[in-house]
Amino acid sequence: MEIKELKRKEQLLTASLSGRMDAITATEFTTQLEGWINEGLKSFTIDCSQLDYISSAGLRAILIIAKQVRGLEGELQLAALQESVQTVFEISGFNKIIPIFANLDDTTTA
């Protein structure tokens, strides 16, 4: 999995994920986002258009970060999920917890 910073604006960071988020790479995701939180960022928009796969460990990592940023009065939102990843979010019910948008332009922080 690769995490790339796309844009920063005040306390908001837009990043992209590509590849697979599984038990091995979920830790990388959590570490990277916690690093950005420690830099003072509190809201994140994640472009998932290149994320091919997410496991339960990946879902857990996203939930951990979402709870952290909510505690800071920030937000974590996802955009452009591939169909297979979207299905995982729907089956798990995470689509009711994490805001998901069809594309980056539709996000509340675009």
Secondary structure as GFF3:
##gff-version 3
##sequence-region A 1 110
A	DSSP	beta_strand	2	9	.	.	.	ID=ss1
A	DSSP	beta_strand	12	21	.	.	.	ID=ss2
A	DSSP	alpha_helix	25	38	.	.	.	ID=ss3
A	DSSP	beta_strand	43	54	.	.	.	ID=ss4
A	DSSP	alpha_helix	56	71	.	.	.	ID=ss5
A	DSSP	beta_strand	76	79	.	.	.	ID=ss6
A	DSSP	alpha_helix	83	92	.	.	.	ID=ss7
A	DSSP	three_ten_helix	94	96	.	.	.	ID=ss8
A	DSSP	beta_strand	100	101	.	.	.	ID=ss9
A	DSSP	three_ten_helix	104	106	.	.	.	ID=ss10
###
